[in-house]
Amino acid sequence: MTKRIRVGLVADPASPTETARLLSDLKPPGGEDRQGWDIKVVSEPFAMDCEDVDTALARLRDHARQHEWDIVIGLTELPFRDEADGRYLLTETDPRQRTALLSLPALGGFGMRARARHAVRGLVSGMAKDPQAGHSEPMPRFTSRGRLLAGMVLANRPWLLVPGLKSALVAALATGAVATINSTVWLLAGSLSPWRLIVATIASIALVVAWLVIDGELWDRPDDGSADARERSRLYNTSTLITLTIGVIICYLALYLVNLAWALFVLDPAVMGGYLHATLSYGDLFVLSWFVASAATVGGALGTGLESEEAIRAAAYSKREEERRNRLASEKT
């Protein structure tokens, strides 16, 4: 009986490990290999700022010898670059040793897991057939910076920032509930032109993002003055800012909808209009809720910090990278 091919997937903790486990049922494409694949998953962090790609591949080969795997592939959520020209890599392979490293964010944003499935199948199939030939299916080695950045933002899971801002949301909702029934707020909202309301929205979101970066110490600084370190920090910081902005926008929209529902439930524009000696309609409640959402976002968020460290780790590559370095250092001692 022909021996089955033993494949090891070594993945970063959290989302990459989840992705790797979803690949444990992979089979050869087109049923071309009757041997089948036995796929095992090991969760272990990579840290590309304290070990280069060659070192990571060597560590993967050590795993292959330890577990007696025929093929080993590393799945990391970190970006890595070609040392020769500085372009970002999708995958780095050592066909002779049947070893490969795949950067998951380099696959892009939505649909990443489906593309990871296709990429891993191609790598395993190619190295199982002919160690000298690499993968049998055409697969780009490089990726664009924009595609990589989209994948990093998705890996940050910006929606996880919302529960991390629970205290801020509660404070903002309380602020908005009081402000909605305040006559002065009505007058201010009615006096603002649409472009001023837009500016207020942008400013409130920007202020909260800046506060989260400062409060959570999320800004990454280069470890040294090298071009690679500076580029890595720029990439990390850009992905963190985009992640935070998306998360705060989600909170802002939720706050607006809750304030609008509250205003429609408790307020009568005719009564408020008589009090203010102005003609008001239910359409004015949408403007009021818009203004209140901006004011309450700033007042609520700046008055509180992040709910938990988990929210910080979800929003910033630099924090997770620090955890990887610490874990790798502890394993070596």
Kinemage of the C-alpha trace (Angstrom):
@kinemage 1
@onewidth
@group {chain A} dominant
@subgroup {mainchain}
@vectorlist {calphas} color= white
{ca met a 1} P 0.000 0.000 0.000
{ca thr a 2} L 1.356 3.431 -0.969
{ca lys a 3} L 2.365 5.608 1.941
{ca arg a 4} L 0.261 8.736 2.496
{ca ile a 5} L 2.027 12.089 2.348
{ca arg a 6} L 2.378 13.723 5.760
{ca val a 7} L 1.891 17.498 5.634
{ca gly a 8} L 2.501 19.926 8.491
{ca leu a 9} L 0.954 23.390 8.713
{ca val a 10} L 2.676 25.677 11.233
{ca ala a 11} L 0.467 28.727 11.793
{ca asp a 12} L 0.494 31.944 13.788
{ca pro a 13} L -1.913 31.834 16.762
{ca ala a 14} L -5.533 33.061 16.504
{ca ser a 15} L -6.900 33.640 12.994
{ca pro a 16} L -4.065 31.936 11.017
{ca thr a 17} L -4.420 28.829 13.178
{ca glu a 18} L -8.167 28.851 12.560
{ca thr a 19} L -7.485 29.087 8.829
{ca ala a 20} L -4.967 26.231 9.003
{ca arg a 21} L -7.463 23.986 10.777
{ca leu a 22} L -9.979 24.629 8.013
{ca leu a 23} L -7.367 23.285 5.581
{ca ser a 24} L -6.925 19.980 7.389
{ca asp a 25} L -9.322 18.287 4.958
{ca leu a 26} L -7.413 19.329 1.815
{ca lys a 27} L -7.135 16.724 -0.905
{ca pro a 28} L -4.988 16.598 -4.063
{ca pro a 29} L -6.488 18.600 -6.951
{ca gly a 30} L -8.552 16.582 -9.419
{ca gly a 31} L -8.003 13.355 -7.502
{ca glu a 32} L -4.697 13.014 -9.310
{ca asp a 33} L -2.901 11.589 -6.279
{ca arg a 34} L -4.431 8.482 -4.779
{ca gln a 35} L -2.004 8.553 -1.914
{ca gly a 36} L -3.902 11.313 -0.103
{ca trp a 37} L -2.565 13.789 2.435
{ca asp a 38} L -2.405 13.554 6.211
{ca ile a 39} L -2.422 17.182 7.392
{ca lys a 40} L -1.457 18.201 10.935
{ca val a 41} L -1.625 21.712 12.392
{ca val a 42} L 0.770 23.294 14.899
{ca ser a 43} L 0.118 26.769 16.336
{ca glu a 44} L 3.343 28.737 16.789
{ca pro a 45} L 4.135 32.451 16.313
{ca phe a 46} L 6.383 33.890 13.647
{ca ala a 47} L 8.236 37.159 14.248
{ca met a 48} L 9.628 38.505 11.003
{ca asp a 49} L 11.333 41.500 12.615
{ca cys a 50} L 13.617 39.351 14.759
{ca glu a 51} L 14.104 36.475 12.319
{ca asp a 52} L 14.473 36.664 8.538
{ca val a 53} L 12.680 34.464 6.029
{ca asp a 54} L 15.570 31.986 5.843
{ca thr a 55} L 15.516 31.585 9.621
{ca ala a 56} L 11.757 31.012 9.558
{ca leu a 57} L 12.169 28.368 6.846
{ca ala a 58} L 14.893 26.687 8.882
{ca arg a 59} L 12.562 26.577 11.877
{ca leu a 60} L 9.906 24.976 9.697
{ca arg a 61} L 12.406 22.307 8.595
{ca asp a 62} L 13.135 21.590 12.251
{ca his a 63} L 9.423 21.000 12.776
{ca ala a 64} L 9.349 18.669 9.766
{ca arg a 65} L 12.166 16.551 11.210
{ca gln a 66} L 10.656 16.557 14.692
{ca his a 67} L 7.189 15.465 13.512
{ca glu a 68} L 8.441 13.341 10.593
{ca trp a 69} L 6.499 15.379 8.023
{ca asp a 70} L 7.172 15.042 4.312
{ca ile a 71} L 6.099 18.636 3.567
{ca val a 72} L 5.808 21.655 5.875
{ca ile a 73} L 4.167 25.016 5.181
{ca gly a 74} L 4.133 28.046 7.489
{ca leu a 75} L 1.078 30.305 7.566
{ca thr a 76} L 1.796 33.741 8.992
{ca glu a 77} L -0.269 36.913 9.259
{ca leu a 78} L 2.914 38.979 8.951
{ca pro a 79} L 4.230 40.608 5.765
{ca phe a 80} L 7.692 39.788 4.517
{ca arg a 81} L 9.787 41.250 1.712
{ca asp a 82} L 12.284 40.079 -0.830
{ca glu a 83} L 15.717 41.189 0.367
{ca ala a 84} L 16.926 41.825 -3.187
{ca asp a 85} L 14.348 44.307 -4.473
{ca gly a 86} L 12.183 45.065 -1.407
{ca arg a 87} L 8.936 43.820 -2.973
{ca tyr a 88} L 6.405 42.141 -0.713
{ca leu a 89} L 6.248 38.367 -0.985
{ca leu a 90} L 3.209 36.141 -1.161
{ca thr a 91} L 5.208 32.989 -0.632
{ca glu a 92} L 8.793 31.843 -0.176
{ca thr a 93} L 9.633 28.214 -0.941
{ca asp a 94} L 12.495 25.783 -0.566
{ca pro a 95} L 11.384 23.017 -2.968
{ca arg a 96} L 14.405 20.821 -2.288
{ca gln a 97} L 13.498 20.675 1.412
{ca arg a 98} L 9.756 20.655 0.668
{ca thr a 99} L 9.288 23.741 2.815
{ca ala a 100} L 7.259 26.904 2.142
{ca leu a 101} L 6.164 30.073 3.966
{ca leu a 102} L 2.872 31.759 3.015
{ca ser a 103} L 1.925 35.323 4.050
{ca leu a 104} L -1.855 35.260 4.542
{ca pro a 105} L -2.480 39.044 4.355
{ca ala a 106} L -0.643 39.083 1.003
{ca leu a 107} L -3.613 37.120 -0.366
{ca gly a 108} L -5.761 40.223 0.022
{ca gly a 109} L -8.885 41.104 2.000
{ca phe a 110} L -12.211 39.309 1.661
{ca gly a 111} L -12.045 35.748 0.387
{ca met a 112} L -8.618 35.264 1.936
{ca arg a 113} L -9.404 31.811 3.304
{ca ala a 114} L -10.567 30.536 -0.077
{ca arg a 115} L -7.389 31.858 -1.694
{ca ala a 116} L -5.317 30.357 1.135
{ca arg a 117} L -6.929 27.007 0.440
{ca his a 118} L -6.040 27.274 -3.247
{ca ala a 119} L -2.477 28.404 -2.493
{ca val a 120} L -1.749 25.666 0.053
{ca arg a 121} L -3.190 22.989 -2.230
{ca gly a 122} L -0.949 24.211 -5.054
{ca leu a 123} L 2.151 24.262 -2.858
{ca val a 124} L 1.575 20.810 -1.387
{ca ser a 125} L 0.644 19.286 -4.736
{ca gly a 126} L 3.702 20.708 -6.452
{ca met a 127} L 6.208 19.724 -3.763
{ca ala a 128} L 4.629 16.267 -3.416
{ca lys a 129} L 5.124 15.626 -7.137
{ca asp a 130} L 8.581 16.996 -7.735
{ca pro a 131} L 10.719 18.683 -5.054
{ca gln a 132} L 12.776 20.315 -7.792
{ca ala a 133} L 9.808 21.924 -9.521
{ca gly a 134} L 8.103 23.725 -6.641
{ca his a 135} L 4.341 24.129 -7.074
{ca ser a 136} L 2.607 22.741 -10.138
{ca glu a 137} L 0.022 25.491 -10.463
{ca pro a 138} L 1.020 29.039 -11.482
{ca met a 139} L 1.264 31.169 -8.364
{ca pro a 140} L 2.584 34.732 -8.148
{ca arg a 141} L 5.507 35.087 -5.796
{ca phe a 142} L 4.965 38.796 -5.146
{ca thr a 143} L 2.001 40.891 -4.066
{ca ser a 144} L 1.133 44.589 -4.228
{ca arg a 145} L 1.350 46.866 -1.209
{ca gly a 146} L -2.341 47.768 -1.496
{ca arg a 147} L -3.428 44.127 -1.551
{ca leu a 148} L -1.176 43.385 1.397
{ca leu a 149} L -2.543 46.346 3.370
{ca ala a 150} L -6.133 45.226 2.733
{ca gly a 151} L -5.245 41.779 4.037
{ca met a 152} L -3.595 43.230 7.135
{ca val a 153} L -6.643 45.359 7.951
{ca leu a 154} L -8.906 42.336 7.628
{ca ala a 155} L -6.510 40.330 9.811
{ca asn a 156} L -6.849 43.083 12.442
{ca arg a 157} L -10.613 42.402 12.505
{ca pro a 158} L -11.775 45.999 13.039
{ca trp a 159} L -15.241 44.886 14.148
{ca leu a 160} L -13.646 43.490 17.330
{ca leu a 161} L -12.897 47.055 18.377
{ca val a 162} L -16.617 47.662 19.017
{ca pro a 163} L -16.904 45.465 22.144
{ca gly a 164} L -13.548 46.890 23.217
{ca leu a 165} L -15.176 50.333 23.275
{ca lys a 166} L -18.164 49.208 25.305
{ca ser a 167} L -17.580 51.694 28.137
{ca ala a 168} L -17.117 54.541 25.665
{ca leu a 169} L -20.308 53.579 23.823
{ca val a 170} L -22.315 53.506 27.044
{ca ala a 171} L -20.978 56.943 28.011
{ca ala a 172} L -21.715 58.287 24.527
{ca leu a 173} L -25.251 56.920 24.575
{ca ala a 174} L -25.899 58.539 27.940
{ca thr a 175} L -24.485 61.831 26.659
{ca gly a 176} L -26.616 61.608 23.529
{ca ala a 177} L -29.812 60.795 25.421
{ca val a 178} L -29.452 63.939 27.528
{ca ala a 179} L -28.333 66.141 24.640
{ca thr a 180} L -31.258 65.095 22.441
{ca ile a 181} L -33.822 66.771 24.692
{ca asn a 182} L -31.753 69.906 25.293
{ca ser a 183} L -33.122 73.011 23.588
{ca thr a 184} L -29.659 74.543 23.167
{ca val a 185} L -28.526 71.477 21.264
{ca trp a 186} L -31.573 71.806 19.013
{ca leu a 187} L -30.630 75.417 18.251
{ca leu a 188} L -27.013 74.501 17.525
{ca ala a 189} L -27.988 71.609 15.257
{ca gly a 190} L -30.417 73.777 13.332
{ca ser a 191} L -27.833 76.513 12.812
{ca leu a 192} L -25.231 74.236 11.241
{ca ser a 193} L -25.003 73.855 7.476
{ca pro a 194} L -24.518 70.370 5.964
{ca trp a 195} L -20.815 70.925 5.316
{ca arg a 196} L -20.272 71.934 8.947
{ca leu a 197} L -22.014 68.748 10.072
{ca ile a 198} L -19.743 66.741 7.747
{ca val a 199} L -16.668 68.477 9.175
{ca ala a 200} L -17.926 67.757 12.705
{ca thr a 201} L -18.348 64.080 11.821
{ca ile a 202} L -14.846 63.784 10.367
{ca ala a 203} L -13.305 65.715 13.252
{ca ser a 204} L -15.047 63.604 15.907
{ca ile a 205} L -13.919 60.343 14.317
{ca ala a 206} L -10.351 61.634 13.870
{ca leu a 207} L -10.164 62.800 17.497
{ca val a 208} L -11.312 59.433 18.820
{ca val a 209} L -8.862 57.538 16.590
{ca ala a 210} L -6.011 59.792 17.760
{ca trp a 211} L -7.029 59.264 21.385
{ca leu a 212} L -7.105 55.480 20.980
{ca val a 213} L -3.633 55.504 19.437
{ca ile a 214} L -2.275 57.599 22.308
{ca asp a 215} L -4.171 55.855 25.107
{ca gly a 216} L -3.379 52.370 23.820
{ca glu a 217} L 0.211 53.216 22.834
{ca leu a 218} L -0.481 51.712 19.418
{ca trp a 219} L 2.010 53.739 17.367
{ca asp a 220} L 4.845 51.524 16.204
{ca arg a 221} L 8.376 52.939 16.013
{ca pro a 222} L 11.264 51.379 14.072
{ca asp a 223} L 13.624 49.238 16.122
{ca asp a 224} L 16.532 50.703 14.194
{ca gly a 225} L 17.216 53.182 11.408
{ca ser a 226} L 17.196 50.637 8.583
{ca ala a 227} L 14.938 51.074 5.571
{ca asp a 228} L 13.234 47.726 6.277
{ca ala a 229} L 12.411 48.722 9.856
{ca arg a 230} L 10.994 52.087 8.771
{ca glu a 231} L 8.898 50.484 6.025
{ca arg a 232} L 7.581 47.856 8.437
{ca ser a 233} L 6.553 50.555 10.918
{ca arg a 234} L 4.812 52.553 8.180
{ca leu a 235} L 2.891 49.466 7.117
{ca tyr a 236} L 1.932 48.547 10.687
{ca asn a 237} L 0.838 52.099 11.531
{ca thr a 238} L -1.181 52.500 8.335
{ca ser a 239} L -3.035 49.243 8.942
{ca thr a 240} L -3.678 50.236 12.574
{ca leu a 241} L -5.084 53.659 11.613
{ca ile a 242} L -7.372 52.148 8.978
{ca thr a 243} L -8.526 49.473 11.418
{ca leu a 244} L -9.288 52.015 14.147
{ca thr a 245} L -11.079 54.303 11.703
{ca ile a 246} L -13.341 51.486 10.505
{ca gly a 247} L -14.068 50.434 14.085
{ca val a 248} L -14.901 53.994 15.192
{ca ile a 249} L -17.125 54.532 12.131
{ca ile a 250} L -19.071 51.397 13.062
{ca cys a 251} L -19.515 52.781 16.585
{ca tyr a 252} L -20.518 56.199 15.192
{ca leu a 253} L -23.211 54.717 12.938
{ca ala a 254} L -24.560 52.598 15.788
{ca leu a 255} L -24.671 55.670 18.016
{ca tyr a 256} L -26.473 57.681 15.336
{ca leu a 257} L -29.151 55.006 14.849
{ca val a 258} L -29.763 54.658 18.590
{ca asn a 259} L -29.981 58.434 19.046
{ca leu a 260} L -32.367 58.693 16.105
{ca ala a 261} L -34.628 55.967 17.502
{ca trp a 262} L -34.605 57.699 20.885
{ca ala a 263} L -35.430 61.075 19.344
{ca leu a 264} L -38.286 59.673 17.257
{ca phe a 265} L -39.705 57.964 20.343
{ca val a 266} L -39.594 60.773 22.901
{ca leu a 267} L -39.719 64.023 20.918
{ca asp a 268} L -42.552 65.836 19.214
{ca pro a 269} L -41.156 68.402 16.740
{ca ala a 270} L -44.300 70.521 17.034
{ca val a 271} L -43.938 70.834 20.814
{ca met a 272} L -40.211 71.606 20.579
{ca gly a 273} L -40.884 74.051 17.736
{ca gly a 274} L -43.410 75.925 19.858
{ca tyr a 275} L -40.912 76.138 22.695
{ca leu a 276} L -38.182 77.448 20.398
{ca his a 277} L -40.578 79.629 18.347
{ca ala a 278} L -39.566 77.828 15.158
{ca thr a 279} L -41.175 75.531 12.617
{ca leu a 280} L -39.757 72.034 13.060
{ca ser a 281} L -40.558 68.690 11.432
{ca tyr a 282} L -39.532 65.088 11.883
{ca gly a 283} L -36.826 65.666 9.264
{ca asp a 284} L -35.086 67.915 11.783
{ca leu a 285} L -34.686 64.901 14.071
{ca phe a 286} L -32.281 63.344 11.567
{ca val a 287} L -30.129 66.475 11.657
{ca leu a 288} L -30.336 66.614 15.444
{ca ser a 289} L -29.259 62.968 15.763
{ca trp a 290} L -26.377 63.613 13.371
{ca phe a 291} L -25.062 66.504 15.437
{ca val a 292} L -25.592 64.662 18.718
{ca ala a 293} L -23.732 61.591 17.403
{ca ser a 294} L -20.665 63.722 16.652
{ca ala a 295} L -20.709 65.487 20.006
{ca ala a 296} L -21.436 62.326 22.001
{ca thr a 297} L -18.743 60.358 20.167
{ca val a 298} L -16.069 62.774 21.325
{ca gly a 299} L -17.492 63.263 24.825
{ca gly a 300} L -18.053 59.555 25.457
{ca ala a 301} L -14.874 58.134 23.948
{ca leu a 302} L -12.438 60.695 25.341
{ca gly a 303} L -13.875 60.181 28.804
{ca thr a 304} L -12.983 56.495 28.865
{ca gly a 305} L -10.191 54.173 27.802
{ca leu a 306} L -10.270 50.882 25.983
{ca glu a 307} L -12.342 48.193 27.631
{ca ser a 308} L -9.645 45.509 27.458
{ca glu a 309} L -6.179 44.659 26.182
{ca glu a 310} L -7.819 42.283 23.704
{ca ala a 311} L -9.172 45.287 21.808
{ca ile a 312} L -5.651 46.704 21.533
{ca arg a 313} L -4.221 43.436 20.229
{ca ala a 314} L -7.024 43.157 17.693
{ca ala a 315} L -6.353 46.639 16.350
{ca ala a 316} L -2.577 46.729 16.064
{ca tyr a 317} L -0.009 44.520 14.385
{ca ser a 318} L 2.733 46.005 16.555
{ca lys a 319} L 1.168 44.696 19.782
{ca arg a 320} L 0.758 41.194 18.413
{ca glu a 321} L 4.308 41.348 17.068
{ca glu a 322} L 5.538 42.201 20.565
{ca glu a 323} L 3.724 39.141 21.905
{ca arg a 324} L 5.377 36.978 19.263
{ca arg a 325} L 8.852 38.220 20.195
{ca asn a 326} L 8.212 37.592 23.880
{ca arg a 327} L 6.872 34.107 23.237
{ca leu a 328} L 9.734 33.155 20.946
{ca ala a 329} L 12.249 34.488 23.467
{ca ser a 330} L 10.670 32.468 26.281
{ca glu a 331} L 10.737 29.302 24.166
{ca lys a 332} L 14.456 29.738 23.442
{ca thr a 333} L 15.403 30.165 27.119
